[in-house]
Amino acid sequence: MSRTKPKVWRDQFVKMPVAFLQHPAFRTLPGSAARWLMELASRHNGRNNGELFLSQREAKRLLGLTQDGYERARTEAETRKLAVKTSEGDYMQKKSPTWRLTFIADNGDIPTNEYRLWTPDDRIKFARRR
């Protein structure tokens, strides 16, 4: 009687440091912005941070967001420096903007962790400017 080997998961996983998950910049993030960030992080393959892209149309379809919901989600993540835009998109050329996640190492370098500079007070200041 032969033994069968246990199945090994060959799935890709999203790695997020515990310090990042416990920081107020992430903990106070609205749900739609957290989903946008997770979707962007799921596209990281270990070598392409800074070249991550998620088109507006695709994000709206995958995450069930409206136009305004997408803009708010992206702006929240960008304001808190969780994701930084590395290149602009071009609607006419059908090119999406590319992003760098600040809590993930960028091509062998250490993570920039720019989100650590954000405080909940910054959110209040940002809301008053609108």
ABEGO torsion letter per residue (X at the ends): XBBBBBBBBABBBBBBBAAAAABAAAAABBAAAAAAAAAAAAABAGAABGABBBBAAAAAAAAGBBAAAAAAAAAAAAAAGABBBABBBBAAAGBBBBBBBAABBBGGBBBAGAAAABBAAAAAAAAAAX
